[in-house]
Amino acid sequence: MPVKDKTKDDGLNKDPKTYEEEWPGIDSRYRLIVVAALRAKQLLHGSLPRIDADPLRRRNTSIALDETKRGLVPFTLITKDQKDNGGGDGNGQN
């Protein structure tokens, strides 16, 4: 049975400071996944890629992940306080 090489660095086993240095705005692997998933949904619904990508050879998820890692996907962090003070009826509907 082959042994997995644990020395290979995929860039996800680092502290938060390193994430921010390597990938703009990304402070954890979870944020990377959420932002990339939302971008993949945009691509699925017809948005144009922000990188040179052959749509016949690359999937939307791969394109979205690459765009996110390069800092090409703008997003805003909303704290709980900002969410609570944002108005609306408290059910998330404005």
Buried (B, 14 or more C-beta within 10 A) or exposed (E): EEEEEEEEEEEEEEEEEEBEEEBBBBEEBEBBBEBBEEBBEBBEEEEEBBEEBEEEEEEBBEBBBBBBBEEBBEEEEEEEEEEEEEEEEEEEEE
